């Protein structure tokens, strides 16, 4: 085990469901089998013409009408509505609910297996709602499990099912939200903002939209705004996400909102507030014993403590986070913490240890998730550690591609830090004009923070 010191969517074929006859045809077949005319079936409640419209598929009956027809036709209402019995549909819904519950507790492999196992059963129901729900769940788990591009493909299938079947706005918003998160993780930040804004607009106009989804959309859009330097918009979204989450009373959603608010406050240079938000997030995740999220917030808390000069506290938080992820066997998350520890070693004047830890972080992150930004952050620490040791050529080789990466992602904070490091490299080579240009550009990028 590793040791450490204290823009456009991919288009793929959607899930194919087994061809099934429609509701109208099921009504007609059962009516004929019972020897009833359309007038007989209509009874005193409906007209013969209305029954004809249903059978031709030109009218979709309400749930109350389906109950009436199933009673007249002596048939299970679930089968009449969906082509599958109520009992069978309930079984499929239970499978999906269990897979979703496993995902919430970070048991991703088991969740993914259950979503996969449910594929045939979902298709047999002929229900586009259940098909979309399965795809949305599977795509999210793939992303959380580190397979971000694979998750994006599955989520694209889900969006196609939602659009083709004209499902309600809650499905559309969830699909847009999860696609937006995938784009955030892959660095397509402006695409992510567009998707998350579309989701937010749908949720704002839906009386039935869950506050948990509203809060999550705002929290992730805040992260995207922060990345491109729109700090005011990021702060507004984060504050609104906290408000909704606290009203909801869900510790996980509230913890995530506080976590994002902490990152934004840190970006603004408000380090005491950032620490306060991180401590609140920590308390929420301890309340629900969510070790994965607790480890992540401890990593952030350690960075806040370091920025306040509390280096012993910072090492304590980061070491605890590392131990959590080590016990979980979470290489990628361990790598993110090791990267923070490397940065702290650099700040406290130990570039050799910083280099060792940065290289370990790169190895762990690379073996884990498809996350270019976190990999770039670890490489930035490595480049700065090499620079501090006077290994200028190696530092340049490390920092130059990182600059290009952060430019392509429009990750303003990381790009500014990289430009400053390259400016320091130019100073070390006594190229004053180049250093001045790099520092000036870094300052321009971060101007929003100073304002």
Secondary structure, 3 states (H helix, E strand, C coil): CCCCCCCCCCCCCCCCCCCCCCHHHHHHHHHHHCCCCHHHHHCCCCCHHHHHHHHCCCCCCCHHHHHHHHHHHCCCHHHHHHCCCHHHHHHHHHHHHHHHHHHHCCCHHHHHHHHHHHHHHHHHHCCHHHHHHHHHHHHHHHHHCCCHHHHHHHHHHHHHHHHHCCCCHHHHHHHHHHHHHHHHHHCCHHHHHHHHHHHHHHHHCCCCCCHHHHHHHHHHHHHHHHHHCCHHHHHHHHHHHHHHHHHHCCHHHHHHHHHHHHHHHHHCCCHHHHHHHHHHHHHHHHHCCCHHHHHHHHHHHHHHHHHCCCHHHHHHHHHHHHHHHHHHCCHHHHHHHHHHHHHHHHHCCCHHHHHHHHHHHHHHHHCCCCCHHHHHHHHHHHHHHHHHCCCHHHHHHHHHHHHHHHHHHCCHHHHHHHHHHHHHHHHHCCCHHHHHHHHHHHHHHCHHHHC
